[in-house]
């Protein structure tokens, strides 16, 4: 049970980081490509972890 909780929390942290980086990309046009790249990586990782957590719940 504790492992599932850690995976869920980690997935939400990745999703929140991805959104935060997307906002940072809007505010800093000079570094936007870097922020957008890492934002996408964090969002994909967060969704993958969330999918894994949902798979383990069933």
N, C-alpha and C positions, 0 to 999 in steps of 0.2 A: 504494500500500500504506500509506503514512504517513497519508493522509487517512482511510482506514478505521479505522486504529488510534485516531486522534483522535476520530472519531465514537463508537467503542465506549467509549473512556475517558470521554468527555463524557456518554454515556448512563448509564454506571454511576455517575458523579458525580451526575447528576440523580436517579437512583433512590435513591442513598444519602441525598441531601439530603431527598428526600420522606419517607423513613423517619425521618430525624432530626427533621424538623418534626412528624411525627405523634407521635413520642415527646414532643417539647416540648409539644404540645397536651395530652397526658395530664397533664403535670406542672404546667402553668400554666392553670387553668380560666378565668381572666379574659381571657386572650389566645387561648384555644382556637380561636375562629372564624377568626381571622387565620391561625394556624398551619395549620389544616385546609385552608383555601383554598389557601395556597401549597404545602402538601404535595400536594394533588391536582394542581396545576399542574405541579409538579416530576415527579410520577410519570407523568403523561400525556406530558410532554415527553421523559422518559427512555425510555419505551416506544416513542414515535415514533422517536426517534433510534436505538434498538436495532433496530427494524424496518427502518429505512433502511440501517443497517450490514449487517444480514443480507441485504437485497436486493442490496447491492453485492457481497457475497461470492459470490453465485451467478452 
